[in-house]
Structure formats: C-alpha cells, structure tokens
C-alpha cells in the first residue's frame, strides 16, 4: 500500500526508493530483511549476491573508490 501522507511513515517501518531528479516511492515495509538487495540481485540474474556477508564484492568496492578518487582529483585541479 502506498502511503498517501508524508506523516504516515513516521509511525511504522517503510521502504523508500528513488533517485536524483525523480519522485520517491514510499511503501509500507514488507517485513523481508534486505528486501531491495534481494530484488536487485534477482533482477540482474544473481539471486544470491544480495548477501554482502557471503559476497562482499570487494573488487567492486575498490573500483568504485578508484572512480571517486579520479573524480576528486579532476575536480581539484
């Protein structure tokens, strides 16, 4: 159920999804731990990858940090 009023989410658990420049969706929590991680992993055909303890993705973290580092260096000068 989509919450109709912005005040409604304060009293109960919720899930929120959105991105820069778009509208956020706010829905009642479905009670499944790591719900979005599970859904995203399934959507990319890797249903077990939601579990960061079992699949930490260290190579992806390092690549992301390198991109941020390069971006910061370019912005600085």
C-alpha positions in Angstrom: 0.0 0.0 0.0 1.4 3.4 -1.0 1.4 5.8 1.9 -0.8 8.8 1.0 0.5 11.3 3.6 4.1 12.1 4.4 3.3 11.9 8.1 2.2 8.3 7.9 5.7 6.7 7.6 6.8 8.1 11.0 4.7 5.6 12.9 5.7 2.3 11.2 8.5 0.7 9.2 8.7 1.7 5.5 10.7 1.2 2.3 11.7 4.2 0.2 13.1 4.1 -3.4 14.1 7.0 -5.6 16.9 8.6 -7.4 18.2 12.1 -8.1 15.7 14.1 -10.1 12.8 11.6 -9.7 9.9 11.1 -7.4 10.5 8.8 -4.4 8.2 5.9 -3.8 7.3 5.2 -0.1 5.6 2.0 0.8 5.0 0.0 3.9 7.7 -2.4 4.9 7.0 -5.9 3.6 8.9 -7.5 6.5 11.6 -9.2 4.5 15.2 -8.3 5.6 17.3 -6.7 2.8 14.2 -6.6 0.5 15.7 -4.3 -2.1 19.1 -6.0 -2.2 17.3 -9.3 -2.8 15.1 -7.9 -5.5 18.0 -6.2 -7.3 20.2 -9.3 -7.1 17.4 -11.3 -8.6 16.7 -8.7 -11.3 20.4 -9.0 -12.5 20.2 -12.8 -12.5 22.4 -13.2 -9.5 19.9 -14.0 -6.7 22.5 -15.0 -4.1 24.5 -11.7 -4.4 22.2 -9.8 -2.0 24.1 -11.2 1.0 27.1 -8.9 1.5 28.5 -11.1 4.2 28.8 -14.1 1.8 29.5 -12.0 -1.3 31.3 -8.8 -0.2 32.1 -7.6 -3.7 35.5 -6.2 -2.7 36.6 -5.8 -6.3 33.5 -3.6 -7.0 34.2 -1.5 -3.9 37.8 -0.9 -4.9 36.7 0.0 -8.5 34.1 2.5 -7.1 36.6 4.0 -4.7 39.1 4.5 -7.6 36.4 6.2 -9.7 35.6 8.6 -6.8 39.3 9.2 -6.3 39.8 10.0 -10.0 36.7 12.3 -10.0 38.0 14.2 -6.9 41.4 14.7 -8.5 39.9 16.0 -11.7 37.6 18.4 -9.7 40.5 19.7 -7.6 42.5 20.7 -10.5 
